[in-house]
Structures are given as C-alpha cells and as structure tokens.
Amino acid sequence: MTQATKFDPRLAPIAQYVKSMASPQAFYSEKAGKVRAERVNGVVTLYRFDDIIRVNRHPAILGNGGQGGSFGNDNPLIPLEIDGEDHKKWRKLLDPLFGPKQMAPLEEQIRTLAGELIDKFASRGHAELHDEFCEPLPSLTFLRLVGAPIEDLDFFLDFKNGVIHPEGDTVEEIEANMAVAGGKLLEYFVNYLAERRKDTEQKNDVIGILLRSEVDGKPIEELDLLNIMFLLMFAGLDTITSSLSCIFAWLGQNPEARDRLIADRSLLPAAIEEILRYESPVPAGQRHATADIDLGDGLVIKAGEAIHAIWAAANVDPTHYDNPLEVDFNRGRAPNMVFASGTHRCLGSHLARMELRVALEEILNRIPDYQVPAPEDLVYDNVSVRTVTKLPVTFTAS
C-alpha cells in the first residue's frame, strides 16, 4: 500500500507489518526498547511511553485535525479534530454527558442486555463470541445512550466499518470509500435530527441534550451537531467491541488467569486495565507539530511534521514498565495509553471501563469454562483497531 501527501496511519509500514499478527506485543516492545523513534516518509514515528506523553501534553501539538478532516468527512469532527480553545469549549459540553455519574445508571441495562445475548447461545455449548456478544452488546448500548434508532443498527455498523476499515490500496482510494460511507451517515442524520426537533417530548439521551444545549450563548449549529454525531457513531460502535474481543481471547488462552477472576471478582478492574494495556485495542494515533519540540537526547520534532504515536509500543515499553510482556493483575492501575492521553484523551473511557467490567462479569457467571482456539487459529486485525474478528468459543451448555 502507498501513502500520498496526506498521512494515513493505516497505510504506515508498521501498521501493515503487524496487520494480522496474533501476538504483536514482542515486536512492539522490542521497537520501544531499541529504536525510540523513526522518520518514515516524512512522518515521525514514536514508540516510547515518556516521549508520547510529552507530545500529547505539549501546547504546540495538534490532534487528528492537524491535517484537515478525515474519516470520510471534510469537516473537522468534534472534538477529535478540534484543538485549542475551541476544543476546550466542546469538551466542557461533552465530557459531562459521558462522565461517571451519567454512566452509572446504565449498568443494570447493560447487565440485562448481556444476559439476554448470552441466553441465545448458552444452551448450545458454542458461540461466535465476536458476532453474538462483543459486537451487539456495546452497539445496542451506545445507540440507546445516544438516542439513535436501534432498528438501524446494521446501517450504523456498515458506516462504522466503512470509515474504520475502508477498502483501498492508496490514500486516495481509502478516502473515496470513506466519503461514500460518510455521506450516507450525514444524509441519515440530517433527516433524523429534523425528526427529533419535531418531537415535543423532552428526552435525556445524548441527542436530546445536545438539541437543547447552547454553545457561546446560541443553540448548537446544524453542522456542528452533524460533526459530533459523525464521530460518536464510529467511535462508540467500534472500540468496546474490539476491547471485548481482545479480553475474551486473552483470558480464553490463559485459563489460570480467568480462574483467578472467577474466584476473586475484586480483581476485575485491575485485570481489565492490565489486559487492555497488553492488548492495546487502539494501537496508534496521529498528532501534528506546530513548532519545534525538543524531546531530549537529540530527538527533535520539527514544526509541520506529522507524528505517528504507537500507543501499543508505549504500553509494552521496557524503558517504562518492568516486565512489560507479563500480564500482571497486581501491577495496579499504572498509567497507560489505552485511552490515549493529554488533550485528546478518550471521551468515552468511563463508559468503556464500566461496560467491559459488566460484560466480563456476565460471561464469567454464565459460561466460565469457555475455550478458544490457539492464537494462530484466531483471526486478528491490527489496523486501526486490534480486533479478534472471529472468536469461536466452546463451553459447557446450560
């Protein structure tokens, strides 16, 4: 695959190298330990935890929006592709919508839905866990939270796959395919938001709240609403699915660790954090420098350079972690790059952690002895997100 003038992390050599690896962690860790940084086709690729933390927090750094709109939308997505004071303004509005207090009431809904999904396959003794659980659980939860019609789930999943996993061998081909998927979603929400505005019932889903909210003393403009919804729909429908698939695959391959969690549920928060650190469901992100940034020891990022920050390498960086390739539930919640860091830290991290915990609790309650194939027999995709796209499991039927 080839890049053009616009950098796309999915076409970067490292992304293509690990594309289908079942266990890329040793490769990432070696990179972080030996290389620190590389310049490839004019892009600075960073591997080490401390360097990436400094870049993410630096005032001269822009997020994805540093090279204009992406993901099939030429307008900047809010808040992912907005920086500076405008970014702070939008995060002030959006962060409370996904804060811990707002997420807590969803727990029982998620638990009920998880049980209903498991009921569909528990008596069979086998399941395709990605398709039957990892995808529908967070997708249906998120649509209900946002206030989008759950009967249109297949449409939203097609859109998500079209912008996260677009077909194409060049940046131009990928952008063209993303634009088709993006155009369909924008058209959908132009019509749906118009219908919601006619609704006289005051609803407290995300769309309802945004329709009543003001920014700079005025109702949110239509284009801004569309750019918020565009981002929420692919971010909310993808990363938790990917994270669930990685967690279940890892625990299935490490039954002694799974048995520890069955015996002691208090370990779950630390275990989820540690497995996510090791698996890194979102393996990388991009940033852009607006000024020279001296990271020390001769490593200087120059103004105008794009930065490919490899979160997955930072998460197994031997210069930062002791025994980074060991999944240690006693490591505690040491800082990691699972939800990025700095200004553009993940908006939905509170929902993600709660949903992952509830999902894992229900699977361990209902099918605790589930087994997965060997890693080389599973299907992994490490481009954009790390996902076990096919996760067949067997277990004692109930």
Buried (B, 14 or more C-beta within 10 A) or exposed (E): BEBEEEBBBBBBBBBEEBBEBBEBBEBBBBBBBEEBBBEEEEBBBBBBBBBBBBBBEBEEBBBBBBBEBBBBBEBBBBBBBBBEEBBEBBBEBBBEBBEEEBBEEBEEBBBEBBEEBBEEBBEEBBBBBBEBBBBBBBBBBBBBBBBBEEEBBEBBBEBBBBBBBBEBEBBEBBBBBBBEBBEBBBEBBEEBBEEBEEEEEEEEBBBBBBBEEEBEEEEBEEEBBBBBBBBBBBBBBBBBBBBBBBBBBBBBBEBEBBBBBBEEBEBBBBBBBBBBBBBBBBBBBBBBBBEEBEBEEEBEBEEEBBBBBBBBBBBBBBBBBEEBBEBBBEBEEEEBBBBBBBBBEBBBBBBBBBBBBBBBBBBBBBBBEBBBBEBEEBBBBBBBBBBBBBBBBBBEEE
